[in-house]
Amino acid sequence: SDEWHYYISSRKLTAEEMLKYARCEWSVETMHWLLDVHFREDYCRILNGDAQQNLNMLRKTTLNMVKRFKQNKKSKLALSKIMFNCLLDTNALLDILSEN
């Protein structure tokens, strides 16, 4: 199938430059989506800015550790299933922590 995406820019860009910017934008959006889906970050009601920033860094670190574990183990499980298994079994959590 084919998909078309249209972008508006005030700069004249080559196709390669535009592709680079589009991919950078989508990588940021993907990270935000993962944080919202797996950690419900949009529903966090912490008002202290330092606490928000600290929790955000912990969530990103956790997500990166789980992704690296999944990649190293060539696991076909979803990230959410791997994280859920860690809640049920401390040995699964130790596996992820020892992997990183």
N, CA, C and O atoms as CSV, one atom per row, in Angstrom:
chain,resi,resn,atom,element,x,y,z
A,1,SER,N,N,0.845,-1.178,0.000
A,1,SER,CA,C,0.000,0.000,0.000
A,1,SER,C,C,0.888,1.238,0.000
A,1,SER,O,O,2.067,1.164,0.347
A,2,ASP,N,N,0.335,2.341,-0.379
A,2,ASP,CA,C,1.050,3.607,-0.398
A,2,ASP,C,C,0.420,4.563,0.600
A,2,ASP,O,O,-0.792,4.554,0.813
A,3,GLU,N,N,1.256,5.377,1.199
A,3,GLU,CA,C,0.791,6.438,2.089
A,3,GLU,C,C,1.465,7.730,1.683
A,3,GLU,O,O,2.621,7.734,1.261
A,4,TRP,N,N,0.741,8.823,1.810
A,4,TRP,CA,C,1.275,10.128,1.497
A,4,TRP,C,C,1.208,10.997,2.734
A,4,TRP,O,O,0.197,11.020,3.436
A,5,HIS,N,N,2.285,11.709,2.996
A,5,HIS,CA,C,2.328,12.663,4.094
A,5,HIS,C,C,2.752,14.006,3.513
A,5,HIS,O,O,3.686,14.081,2.716
A,6,TYR,N,N,2.066,15.048,3.913
A,6,TYR,CA,C,2.384,16.387,3.437
A,6,TYR,C,C,2.936,17.208,4.587
A,6,TYR,O,O,2.400,17.176,5.695
A,7,TYR,N,N,3.992,17.932,4.328
A,7,TYR,CA,C,4.626,18.769,5.340
A,7,TYR,C,C,4.713,20.200,4.823
A,7,TYR,O,O,4.905,20.436,3.630
A,8,ILE,N,N,4.571,21.136,5.734
A,8,ILE,CA,C,4.700,22.551,5.393
A,8,ILE,C,C,5.940,23.072,6.107
A,8,ILE,O,O,6.124,22.845,7.303
A,9,SER,N,N,6.783,23.770,5.362
A,9,SER,CA,C,8.008,24.296,5.934
A,9,SER,C,C,8.284,25.677,5.359
A,9,SER,O,O,7.971,25.955,4.202
A,10,SER,N,N,8.867,26.527,6.173
A,10,SER,CA,C,9.235,27.854,5.705
A,10,SER,C,C,10.632,27.845,5.068
A,10,SER,O,O,11.066,28.843,4.493
A,11,ARG,N,N,11.317,26.721,5.177
A,11,ARG,CA,C,12.660,26.593,4.611
A,11,ARG,C,C,12.625,25.752,3.341
A,11,ARG,O,O,11.803,24.846,3.204
A,12,LYS,N,N,13.509,26.058,2.437
A,12,LYS,CA,C,13.676,25.212,1.255
A,12,LYS,C,C,14.571,24.049,1.653
A,12,LYS,O,O,15.715,24.247,2.063
A,13,LEU,N,N,14.046,22.840,1.530
A,13,LEU,CA,C,14.775,21.642,1.928
A,13,LEU,C,C,14.843,20.664,0.767
A,13,LEU,O,O,13.942,20.609,-0.071
A,14,THR,N,N,15.916,19.899,0.731
A,14,THR,CA,C,15.988,18.801,-0.228
A,14,THR,C,C,15.141,17.663,0.326
A,14,THR,O,O,14.730,17.698,1.486
A,15,ALA,N,N,14.884,16.673,-0.486
A,15,ALA,CA,C,14.092,15.520,-0.039
A,15,ALA,C,C,14.792,14.805,1.118
A,15,ALA,O,O,14.144,14.365,2.068
A,16,GLU,N,N,16.114,14.692,1.031
A,16,GLU,CA,C,16.858,14.012,2.100
A,16,GLU,C,C,16.778,14.785,3.415
A,16,GLU,O,O,16.634,14.184,4.480
A,17,GLU,N,N,16.869,16.111,3.347
A,17,GLU,CA,C,16.769,16.922,4.562
A,17,GLU,C,C,15.373,16.818,5.167
A,17,GLU,O,O,15.225,16.701,6.384
A,18,MET,N,N,14.368,16.860,4.329
A,18,MET,CA,C,12.994,16.754,4.817
A,18,MET,C,C,12.749,15.400,5.467
A,18,MET,O,O,12.082,15.315,6.498
A,19,LEU,N,N,13.278,14.354,4.877
A,19,LEU,CA,C,13.131,13.015,5.441
A,19,LEU,C,C,13.799,12.928,6.806
A,19,LEU,O,O,13.265,12.308,7.726
A,20,LYS,N,N,14.971,13.552,6.939
A,20,LYS,CA,C,15.684,13.548,8.217
A,20,LYS,C,C,14.845,14.230,9.302
A,20,LYS,O,O,14.712,13.707,10.409
A,21,TYR,N,N,14.278,15.405,8.979
A,21,TYR,CA,C,13.459,16.122,9.957
A,21,TYR,C,C,12.189,15.352,10.301
A,21,TYR,O,O,11.779,15.318,11.461
A,22,ALA,N,N,11.574,14.742,9.315
A,22,ALA,CA,C,10.344,13.972,9.565
A,22,ALA,C,C,10.629,12.781,10.473
A,22,ALA,O,O,9.861,12.499,11.393
A,23,ARG,N,N,11.730,12.086,10.215
A,23,ARG,CA,C,12.073,10.928,11.046
A,23,ARG,C,C,12.400,11.340,12.476
A,23,ARG,O,O,12.029,10.643,13.420
A,24,CYS,N,N,13.084,12.457,12.644
A,24,CYS,CA,C,13.380,12.949,13.994
A,24,CYS,C,C,12.095,13.250,14.750
A,24,CYS,O,O,11.965,12.910,15.927
A,25,GLU,N,N,11.146,13.888,14.072
A,25,GLU,CA,C,9.866,14.222,14.700
A,25,GLU,C,C,9.119,12.952,15.105
A,25,GLU,O,O,8.566,12.886,16.203
A,26,TRP,N,N,9.097,11.950,14.236
A,26,TRP,CA,C,8.372,10.722,14.550
A,26,TRP,C,C,9.042,9.938,15.673
A,26,TRP,O,O,8.353,9.266,16.440
A,27,SER,N,N,10.373,10.006,15.791
A,27,SER,CA,C,11.033,9.302,16.891
A,27,SER,C,C,10.648,9.930,18.229
A,27,SER,O,O,10.475,9.219,19.219
A,28,VAL,N,N,10.514,11.249,18.265
A,28,VAL,CA,C,10.086,11.930,19.490
A,28,VAL,C,C,8.641,11.558,19.809
A,28,VAL,O,O,8.318,11.265,20.960
A,29,GLU,N,N,7.775,11.566,18.805
A,29,GLU,CA,C,6.367,11.217,19.021
A,29,GLU,C,C,6.213,9.776,19.487
A,29,GLU,O,O,5.349,9.483,20.314
A,30,THR,N,N,7.031,8.882,18.970
A,30,THR,CA,C,6.976,7.480,19.374
A,30,THR,C,C,7.321,7.332,20.847
A,30,THR,O,O,6.666,6.583,21.573
A,31,MET,N,N,8.357,8.050,21.290
A,31,MET,CA,C,8.756,7.984,22.699
A,31,MET,C,C,7.628,8.515,23.589
A,31,MET,O,O,7.327,7.912,24.619
A,32,HIS,N,N,7.003,9.626,23.211
A,32,HIS,CA,C,5.898,10.174,24.002
A,32,HIS,C,C,4.724,9.203,24.045
A,32,HIS,O,O,4.079,9.046,25.082
A,33,TRP,N,N,4.452,8.557,22.923
A,33,TRP,CA,C,3.341,7.606,22.875
A,33,TRP,C,C,3.621,6.431,23.808
A,33,TRP,O,O,2.740,6.012,24.559
A,34,LEU,N,N,4.844,5.898,23.764
A,34,LEU,CA,C,5.193,4.781,24.637
A,34,LEU,C,C,5.084,5.168,26.107
A,34,LEU,O,O,4.578,4.393,26.919
A,35,LEU,N,N,5.555,6.362,26.451
A,35,LEU,CA,C,5.466,6.809,27.837
A,35,LEU,C,C,4.013,6.953,28.276
A,35,LEU,O,O,3.674,6.626,29.414
A,36,ASP,N,N,3.169,7.431,27.398
A,36,ASP,CA,C,1.762,7.604,27.754
A,36,ASP,C,C,1.047,6.261,27.859
A,36,ASP,O,O,0.258,6.049,28.780
A,37,VAL,N,N,1.313,5.365,26.936
A,37,VAL,CA,C,0.625,4.071,26.942
A,37,VAL,C,C,1.078,3.199,28.107
A,37,VAL,O,O,0.248,2.628,28.814
A,38,HIS,N,N,2.384,3.093,28.310
A,38,HIS,CA,C,2.897,2.165,29.317
A,38,HIS,C,C,2.925,2.744,30.728
A,38,HIS,O,O,2.820,2.001,31.704
A,39,PHE,N,N,3.066,4.062,30.846
A,39,PHE,CA,C,3.171,4.669,32.167
A,39,PHE,C,C,2.058,5.669,32.459
A,39,PHE,O,O,2.021,6.263,33.537
A,40,ARG,N,N,1.142,5.858,31.492
A,40,ARG,CA,C,0.028,6.792,31.652
A,40,ARG,C,C,0.534,8.162,32.108
A,40,ARG,O,O,-0.025,8.776,33.017
A,41,GLU,N,N,1.594,8.619,31.465
A,41,GLU,CA,C,2.260,9.852,31.862
A,41,GLU,C,C,1.347,11.072,31.746
A,41,GLU,O,O,1.480,12.012,32.529
A,42,ASP,N,N,0.435,11.074,30.795
A,42,ASP,CA,C,-0.469,12.214,30.642
A,42,ASP,C,C,-1.407,12.377,31.836
A,42,ASP,O,O,-1.941,13.464,32.060
A,43,TYR,N,N,-1.608,11.314,32.598
A,43,TYR,CA,C,-2.527,11.365,33.735
A,43,TYR,C,C,-1.812,11.609,35.061
A,43,TYR,O,O,-2.447,11.605,36.115
A,44,CYS,N,N,-0.518,11.819,35.018
A,44,CYS,CA,C,0.255,12.075,36.236
A,44,CYS,C,C,-0.139,13.453,36.781
A,44,CYS,O,O,-0.122,14.435,36.039
A,45,ARG,N,N,-0.487,13.533,38.046
A,45,ARG,CA,C,-0.970,14.782,38.635
A,45,ARG,C,C,0.037,15.417,39.594
A,45,ARG,O,O,-0.343,16.199,40.465
A,46,ILE,N,N,1.296,15.089,39.439
A,46,ILE,CA,C,2.321,15.683,40.290
A,46,ILE,C,C,2.552,17.118,39.846
A,46,ILE,O,O,2.779,17.372,38.663
A,47,LEU,N,N,2.497,18.052,40.774
A,47,LEU,CA,C,2.622,19.466,40.442
A,47,LEU,C,C,4.044,19.987,40.579
A,47,LEU,O,O,4.396,20.974,39.934
A,48,ASN,N,N,4.862,19.358,41.392
A,48,ASN,CA,C,6.232,19.798,41.602
A,48,ASN,C,C,7.059,19.528,40.341
A,48,ASN,O,O,7.144,18.388,39.887
A,49,GLY,N,N,7.662,20.565,39.784
A,49,GLY,CA,C,8.402,20.439,38.533
A,49,GLY,C,C,9.599,19.512,38.627
A,49,GLY,O,O,9.878,18.761,37.692
A,50,ASP,N,N,10.318,19.559,39.758
A,50,ASP,CA,C,11.477,18.681,39.930
A,50,ASP,C,C,11.045,17.220,39.995
A,50,ASP,O,O,11.689,16.350,39.408
A,51,ALA,N,N,9.960,16.956,40.707
A,51,ALA,CA,C,9.457,15.587,40.811
A,51,ALA,C,C,8.997,15.082,39.444
A,51,ALA,O,O,9.248,13.929,39.093
A,52,GLN,N,N,8.324,15.940,38.671
A,52,GLN,CA,C,7.900,15.557,37.323
A,52,GLN,C,C,9.097,15.182,36.458
A,52,GLN,O,O,9.079,14.170,35.758
A,53,GLN,N,N,10.129,16.005,36.517
A,53,GLN,CA,C,11.316,15.760,35.702
A,53,GLN,C,C,12.023,14.473,36.138
A,53,GLN,O,O,12.480,13.701,35.295
A,54,ASN,N,N,12.114,14.245,37.439
A,54,ASN,CA,C,12.754,13.028,37.943
A,54,ASN,C,C,11.990,11.784,37.525
A,54,ASN,O,O,12.594,10.801,37.095
A,55,LEU,N,N,10.664,11.815,37.647
A,55,LEU,CA,C,9.860,10.671,37.234
A,55,LEU,C,C,9.958,10.435,35.730
A,55,LEU,O,O,9.993,9.288,35.283
A,56,ASN,N,N,10.002,11.511,34.950
A,56,ASN,CA,C,10.140,11.377,33.507
A,56,ASN,C,C,11.449,10.681,33.145
A,56,ASN,O,O,11.476,9.813,32.273
A,57,MET,N,N,12.531,11.067,33.818
A,57,MET,CA,C,13.828,10.424,33.552
A,57,MET,C,C,13.803,8.952,33.958
A,57,MET,O,O,14.359,8.106,33.257
A,58,LEU,N,N,13.161,8.641,35.086
A,58,LEU,CA,C,13.061,7.245,35.514
A,58,LEU,C,C,12.230,6.418,34.536
A,58,LEU,O,O,12.584,5.281,34.224
A,59,ARG,N,N,11.131,6.987,34.053
A,59,ARG,CA,C,10.299,6.271,33.075
A,59,ARG,C,C,11.076,5.995,31.790
A,59,ARG,O,O,11.025,4.887,31.257
A,60,LYS,N,N,11.794,7.000,31.295
A,60,LYS,CA,C,12.572,6.822,30.066
A,60,LYS,C,C,13.687,5.806,30.257
A,60,LYS,O,O,13.956,4.999,29.367
A,61,THR,N,N,14.335,5.843,31.417
A,61,THR,CA,C,15.383,4.866,31.706
A,61,THR,C,C,14.802,3.459,31.738
A,61,THR,O,O,15.370,2.530,31.164
A,62,THR,N,N,13.666,3.309,32.415
A,62,THR,CA,C,13.004,2.012,32.500
A,62,THR,C,C,12.607,1.512,31.117
A,62,THR,O,O,12.834,0.349,30.786
A,63,LEU,N,N,12.027,2.373,30.325
A,63,LEU,CA,C,11.598,1.991,28.985
A,63,LEU,C,C,12.791,1.560,28.133
A,63,LEU,O,O,12.712,0.573,27.401
A,64,ASN,N,N,13.886,2.293,28.230
A,64,ASN,CA,C,15.090,1.928,27.476
A,64,ASN,C,C,15.672,0.606,27.945
A,64,ASN,O,O,16.161,-0.178,27.132
A,65,MET,N,N,15.627,0.348,29.246
A,65,MET,CA,C,16.138,-0.930,29.760
A,65,MET,C,C,15.299,-2.100,29.263
A,65,MET,O,O,15.836,-3.136,28.872
A,66,VAL,N,N,13.983,-1.930,29.278
A,66,VAL,CA,C,13.098,-3.000,28.809
A,66,VAL,C,C,13.278,-3.221,27.302
A,66,VAL,O,O,13.294,-4.361,26.838
A,67,LYS,N,N,13.413,-2.134,26.546
A,67,LYS,CA,C,13.620,-2.267,25.102
A,67,LYS,C,C,14.941,-2.977,24.799
A,67,LYS,O,O,15.002,-3.837,23.919
A,68,ARG,N,N,15.995,-2.614,25.531
A,68,ARG,CA,C,17.295,-3.259,25.318
A,68,ARG,C,C,17.232,-4.736,25.694
A,68,ARG,O,O,17.795,-5.578,24.995
A,69,PHE,N,N,16.546,-5.057,26.799
A,69,PHE,CA,C,16.370,-6.453,27.202
A,69,PHE,C,C,15.645,-7.238,26.122
A,69,PHE,O,O,16.052,-8.342,25.761
A,70,LYS,N,N,14.568,-6.659,25.612
A,70,LYS,CA,C,13.788,-7.326,24.558
A,70,LYS,C,C,14.643,-7.570,23.321
A,70,LYS,O,O,14.582,-8.642,22.719
A,71,GLN,N,N,15.439,-6.575,22.946
A,71,GLN,CA,C,16.287,-6.700,21.770
A,71,GLN,C,C,17.380,-7.752,21.982
A,71,GLN,O,O,17.631,-8.565,21.093
A,72,ASN,N,N,18.019,-7.745,23.129
A,72,ASN,CA,C,19.100,-8.699,23.409
A,72,ASN,C,C,18.600,-10.133,23.493
A,72,ASN,O,O,19.275,-11.058,23.043
A,73,LYS,N,N,17.425,-10.316,24.066
A,73,LYS,CA,C,16.849,-11.655,24.216
A,73,LYS,C,C,16.057,-12.087,22.977
A,73,LYS,O,O,15.598,-13.225,22.888
A,74,LYS,N,N,15.904,-11.156,22.021
A,74,LYS,CA,C,15.116,-11.420,20.810
A,74,LYS,C,C,13.713,-11.917,21.173
A,74,LYS,O,O,13.169,-12.829,20.550
A,75,SER,N,N,13.153,-11.283,22.200
A,75,SER,CA,C,11.835,-11.646,22.713
A,75,SER,C,C,10.746,-11.143,21.778
A,75,SER,O,O,10.841,-10.049,21.222
A,76,LYS,N,N,9.723,-11.947,21.617
A,76,LYS,CA,C,8.579,-11.549,20.807
A,76,LYS,C,C,7.457,-10.966,21.664
A,76,LYS,O,O,6.415,-10.568,21.143
A,77,LEU,N,N,7.672,-10.918,22.983
A,77,LEU,CA,C,6.667,-10.357,23.884
A,77,LEU,C,C,6.581,-8.849,23.718
A,77,LEU,O,O,7.574,-8.190,23.411
A,78,ALA,N,N,5.400,-8.316,23.920
A,78,ALA,CA,C,5.210,-6.865,23.901
A,78,ALA,C,C,5.899,-6.252,25.111
A,78,ALA,O,O,6.076,-6.913,26.134
A,79,LEU,N,N,6.289,-4.978,24.989
A,79,LEU,CA,C,6.925,-4.289,26.108
A,79,LEU,C,C,6.032,-4.326,27.343
A,79,LEU,O,O,6.516,-4.535,28.455
A,80,SER,N,N,4.741,-4.124,27.152
A,80,SER,CA,C,3.816,-4.126,28.287
A,80,SER,C,C,3.779,-5.492,28.968
A,80,SER,O,O,3.660,-5.565,30.191
A,81,LYS,N,N,3.879,-6.567,28.202
A,81,LYS,CA,C,3.872,-7.916,28.787
A,81,LYS,C,C,5.158,-8.162,29.572
A,81,LYS,O,O,5.123,-8.761,30.647
A,82,ILE,N,N,6.283,-7.706,29.046
A,82,ILE,CA,C,7.550,-7.855,29.763
A,82,ILE,C,C,7.490,-7.089,31.082
A,82,ILE,O,O,7.910,-7.604,32.118
A,83,MET,N,N,6.968,-5.857,31.048
A,83,MET,CA,C,6.876,-5.061,32.268
A,83,MET,C,C,5.877,-5.673,33.250
A,83,MET,O,O,6.102,-5.640,34.460
A,84,PHE,N,N,4.781,-6.229,32.743
A,84,PHE,CA,C,3.797,-6.873,33.613
A,84,PHE,C,C,4.401,-8.107,34.284
A,84,PHE,O,O,4.155,-8.367,35.462
A,85,ASN,N,N,5.193,-8.861,33.523
A,85,ASN,CA,C,5.865,-10.031,34.101
A,85,ASN,C,C,6.795,-9.620,35.246
A,85,ASN,O,O,6.953,-10.360,36.218
A,86,CYS,N,N,7.406,-8.443,35.127
A,86,CYS,CA,C,8.279,-7.950,36.199
A,86,CYS,C,C,7.487,-7.653,37.472
A,86,CYS,O,O,7.999,-7.816,38.579
A,87,LEU,N,N,6.244,-7.218,37.311
A,87,LEU,CA,C,5.401,-6.969,38.476
A,87,LEU,C,C,5.032,-8.265,39.184
A,87,LEU,O,O,4.909,-8.295,40.408
A,88,LEU,N,N,4.855,-9.335,38.415
A,88,LEU,CA,C,4.424,-10.607,38.982
A,88,LEU,C,C,5.575,-11.462,39.492
A,88,LEU,O,O,5.395,-12.284,40.391
A,89,ASP,N,N,6.764,-11.265,38.912
A,89,ASP,CA,C,7.888,-12.138,39.230
A,89,ASP,C,C,9.158,-11.305,39.396
A,89,ASP,O,O,9.642,-10.704,38.437
A,90,THR,N,N,9.684,-11.275,40.599
A,90,THR,CA,C,10.888,-10.468,40.835
A,90,THR,C,C,12.090,-11.012,40.068
A,90,THR,O,O,13.015,-10.256,39.769
A,91,ASN,N,N,12.098,-12.297,39.747
A,91,ASN,CA,C,13.201,-12.849,38.955
A,91,ASN,C,C,13.225,-12.250,37.548
A,91,ASN,O,O,14.299,-12.046,36.982
A,92,ALA,N,N,12.056,-11.969,36.984
A,92,ALA,CA,C,11.993,-11.318,35.665
A,92,ALA,C,C,12.567,-9.928,35.752
A,92,ALA,O,O,13.271,-9.487,34.844
A,93,LEU,N,N,12.274,-9.223,36.844
A,93,LEU,CA,C,12.824,-7.886,37.044
A,93,LEU,C,C,14.338,-7.947,37.197
A,93,LEU,O,O,15.059,-7.119,36.640
A,94,LEU,N,N,14.814,-8.932,37.954
A,94,LEU,CA,C,16.262,-9.092,38.129
A,94,LEU,C,C,16.955,-9.421,36.807
A,94,LEU,O,O,18.092,-9.005,36.585
A,95,ASP,N,N,16.278,-10.166,35.926
A,95,ASP,CA,C,16.844,-10.465,34.617
A,95,ASP,C,C,17.079,-9.192,33.830
A,95,ASP,O,O,18.123,-9.026,33.199
A,96,ILE,N,N,16.115,-8.299,33.866
A,96,ILE,CA,C,16.240,-7.035,33.126
A,96,ILE,C,C,17.334,-6.168,33.747
A,96,ILE,O,O,18.140,-5.573,33.031
A,97,LEU,N,N,17.362,-6.097,35.065
A,97,LEU,CA,C,18.371,-5.280,35.730
A,97,LEU,C,C,19.779,-5.828,35.525
A,97,LEU,O,O,20.726,-5.054,35.385
A,98,SER,N,N,19.926,-7.132,35.507
A,98,SER,CA,C,21.257,-7.730,35.319
A,98,SER,C,C,21.701,-7.642,33.856
A,98,SER,O,O,22.899,-7.630,33.572
A,99,GLU,N,N,20.759,-7.582,32.946
A,99,GLU,CA,C,21.070,-7.462,31.501
A,99,GLU,C,C,21.695,-6.110,31.202
A,99,GLU,O,O,22.559,-5.996,30.333
A,100,ASN,N,N,21.257,-5.091,31.922
A,100,ASN,CA,C,21.723,-3.738,31.658
A,100,ASN,C,C,22.797,-3.406,32.650
A,100,ASN,O,O,23.345,-2.304,32.620
